[in-house]
Amino acid sequence: MHGTVAKKGKRWCAVVYEGLDDAGKQRRRWISAGARKADAERVLADLIRKKHEGEPLVSH
């Protein structure tokens, strides 16, 4: 699993790539992280760590 951070309006989000859907398009999950880029980077790192440790991710 990998991802990036992106600004959506005035808020920063962690964007997690979850593979391909049935139609072959990439699936992305956007998780709102706050008003600072550093917040989004922290959320992204935490989500990636949880995935590698086998913990369930948040559902949106």
C-alpha positions in Angstrom: 0.0 0.0 0.0 1.2 3.5 -0.8 -0.2 7.0 -0.8 0.4 10.7 -0.9 -1.0 13.9 0.6 -3.1 16.4 -1.3 -4.8 19.6 -0.6 -8.6 19.6 -1.1 -10.0 23.1 -0.7 -8.5 24.5 2.5 -7.9 21.1 4.1 -5.1 18.5 3.7 -5.9 14.9 3.0 -4.1 11.6 3.1 -4.8 9.7 -0.2 -4.3 6.0 0.1 -4.1 3.8 -3.0 -5.9 0.5 -2.4 -5.3 -1.3 -5.7 -7.6 -1.8 -8.7 -11.4 -2.2 -8.8 -13.3 -4.6 -11.0 -13.1 -2.2 -14.0 -9.3 -1.8 -13.7 -9.4 1.7 -12.3 -7.3 2.6 -9.3 -9.1 2.8 -6.0 -8.2 5.7 -3.7 -9.4 6.5 -0.2 -9.3 10.2 0.9 -8.9 10.8 4.6 -9.3 14.4 5.8 -6.4 15.2 8.1 -6.6 18.9 9.0 -5.4 22.3 8.0 -1.7 21.5 7.9 0.3 19.4 5.5 2.2 17.9 8.4 -1.0 16.5 9.8 -1.8 14.7 6.5 1.7 13.3 6.4 1.3 12.0 9.9 -2.1 10.4 9.1 -0.7 8.8 6.0 2.3 7.3 7.8 0.0 5.9 10.5 -2.3 4.3 7.9 0.6 2.7 6.1 2.1 1.4 9.4 -1.3 -0.1 10.4 -1.7 -1.8 7.0 1.8 -3.4 7.3 1.1 -4.5 10.8 -2.2 -6.1 9.7 -4.5 -3.8 11.6 -7.8 -2.8 10.0 -7.9 0.7 8.4 -10.5 3.3 9.1 -13.7 3.0 7.0 -15.1 6.0 5.3 
